[in-house]
Amino acid sequence: MVDTKLCVFEYVYFARPDSIIDGSSVYNARIEAGRRLAIEHPVEADLVIGVPDSGVIPAIGYSMESGIPYGNGLFKNTYVGRTFIQPNQKQRDSSVRVKFNPLRSEIEGKRIIMIDDSIVRGTTTRRIVRMLKSAGAKEVHVRISSPPVKYPCHFGIDTPSRNQLVASTSPTEDIRRMIEADSLGYLSIEGLLKTPVGVRCGLCTGCFDGRYPIEITNNNIQETENNIEMT
């Protein structure tokens, strides 16, 4: 048998939710991630919301497991692309302001659980937390449906170098303070690996634990970082 390694982030973020990858439903994997996140990081709150689009399905799973109602607290401008790959911070901040709009009537005066798929640099998450609090949220508890991203991808995904990944240099409590959330919880690697039920292949978790499916040399790392700096 060939020891294959599929990027686990396909189930977290990249793949369409209606996809079936190697025998496992992406939609069901994201629901399961939300359920496990609720078990690993419960918190008292009034409403669960998801950051569109990839935070919505795990937010539904979190709501199902916790019994806390799910609602629409953020609306997305579909004409704005992915913000984490914007070439500089000014452009990323500008894109977030245009990309998301809080629904004040849904969140004002409530304790909110905000579910997102990942935290890369942390600046986008902080801006969304500020938006929710400016719209009247009493508390914002951030829950992430994947583990902390600590290592870059060397296999074609345009992630920042390690010194730009906030989780590689800061503990969770420091990140919580930086994003201005009332609490912060990540799904564990063990929990994440249980979410693609029925998957037949192995999974790469290199961006979370630095354990890549092939050896990464210093030349590979330098080439990856040079390519990112040029984009």
N, C-alpha and C positions, 0 to 999 in steps of 0.2 A: 504493500500500500504506500502511495506517495504521501509524504507529510506536508500537506499544503497549509498555508497560513493566509487567511483572508483578513483584510483590515477590519477590525471590530468596529471602527468608526462608521462603516457603512450602515450598521444597524442603529448607531447613535444619531447620525446626522446626514451623511452623504446620499444614501439611497432613497428613492421614492417610497413613501409608506405603504404603497400597494404592491411592493416587490416581494418576491419569494426568492431568497438567496440560499442556495445549497440546502434546500429543504426547510428553511426557517422563515416565517413571516416577519418582515420588518415592522409592520404595524403592531403585531403581538409582542415583539421584542421591546418596543418602546412603551407599550402599556405595562409590561412586566417590569421594566426599569423604573417606572413611576411607582408601581406597587412596592418594589423592594426599597426604593428611596424613602417611602413613607414608613416602612418598618425600621430602616436603619436610622432615620433622622425625623422622628415625629416632632410636632410642635403645635401648640394651641393657636388656632387662627379662625378667621371667619370665611375666607374665600381662597381657593386655589386658582391661579391663572398661569398660563403658559406664554413664554416669549415666542411669538410666531416666527417661523413655522414649526421648527423641530422641537420646541419646548411644549407644544400644545398636547401632543399625544401622551407623553409621560405625565403631564399635568392631569390628564383625565385618569390615568392609572393611579396617581397619588390620591386623587379625590375618591376614587372607588375604594381604595384600601383604607384610607383615613376616615371616610365618612364626612369630610369637610366639603361643602358644595364647590363645584367647579363653575367658573364664570369667565366672561370675556373682559379682561381689564386693559388689554393692549390691542390696538388695531395696527395693521401693517400696510404701508404703502408698497404695493407690489412692483412699482417701477424702480425701486432701489435695490441694488444687488447686495452681496455679502460684504459686511463692513470690515471683518477681521483681516481681509486681504488687501484693503486699501493701502497705498504705498506710504502714507504718512499719517500722523495722529490728527492733524487738523482736518484732513479729508474724512477720517473715520468718525470724528466727533460730529462733523457736519452731516454725514450720512445718517447717523443715529437720530439726530434731531428731525430729519425729514422722514426717516423710515418708520418710526413708531409714534403713535399717539395714544395717550392714556384716556380711558373712559371714566371721567370723574364720577358720574352717577352710579357706577358699579363699584368703585373702590373707596370713595370718600368715607372716612370714619371707620374703616375696617382694617383688621389685621390680615395682611396679605401673605400668602405663600407664592413666591414667584419661581416657576420652574424654567430652567434653560438647559440646553444640551451640554454646554462646556463654558469654561472661562479660559481665555487665551492670555491677553494682556491685562484684562480686568477693567479697562477704561470704558468699554461699551456697557458692561454690567453696572458700573457705578452711575453712568449717565441715566440708565433705565431706572435704577433705584431712586435717583433724585427726581425723575419725572413722576414716578408713582407717589412719592412723598409730597411733591409740589401739588399733586392733584388731590391730596387729602388723605392718603393712606396713613393710618396710625402707626403701623409697623410693617416692615417688609422683610420677610424671611426668605432667603435665597436657597434654593435646592437645585443641585446640578445632577443630571441623569447620566453622568460619567465620572470617572475618577479625575483627580487633578492632572492636567496636561503638563508634564515636566520635561519632556524631551521632544526634539524636532523629528519630523518624518523625513527619511532619506529615500523614499520610494515614490516621489512625484507629487506629494501634497505640499502646497506652498505655505508651510507654517514658519513662524519666526525662529531665529536661532535661540538657543537655550537661555541666554541672558535676557531675552525679551519675554520669556514665558514666566508669568508672575509666580506660578506654583513651584517653579524650579528654584526660586530664591527666597520664597516667603512661606511661613507656616500658615495654616488655615485661619487662625485668629487674626494675623496681620492682614490677610487678604480681606477678611470680613470688615475690618476697620477701614481698609482702603476703599472698598466698594460701598461703604456706609450702610450696610445691611444690619438688621437687628440680630440675625443669626445666619450661619452658612453651613451647609452640609453637602458633601459629595457622595455619590454612589461608590461603593468599594469595588475594587477590581474583581474580587470574588463574586460579588453580586452581579456585576455587569456580565461576566462570563456565563452566568446562568440564564440570561435574558433571551438569547436566540435559541428557543426551545426546538430541539430536533435538528440543529445544524450538523452537517456531516463532515465539515472540514475543520482544520485547526484555525485559530484566531491569533492575529498579531496584536500585541498590546504594547508595542515599543514606545509609543508616545506617552504612555502612563508609567511604565516601569523600566524603560531603557533596555528591555530584552527583545532585541530584533531577531527576525528569523534567519538572517545571514550576518556574518561578521561585518562590522562597520569599522573601517580604517580611518586614520586621521585625514587621509586624502579625500575620502568620501565626505567627511564632515566639512572640510574646508571648501570643497567644491559646492556642496549644498548651500553653505553660508554665502559664498561668493555669488551664486545664482540669485539668492534672495536679495542681496544688496543691489544687484543690477536691475531688478524689476521695479 
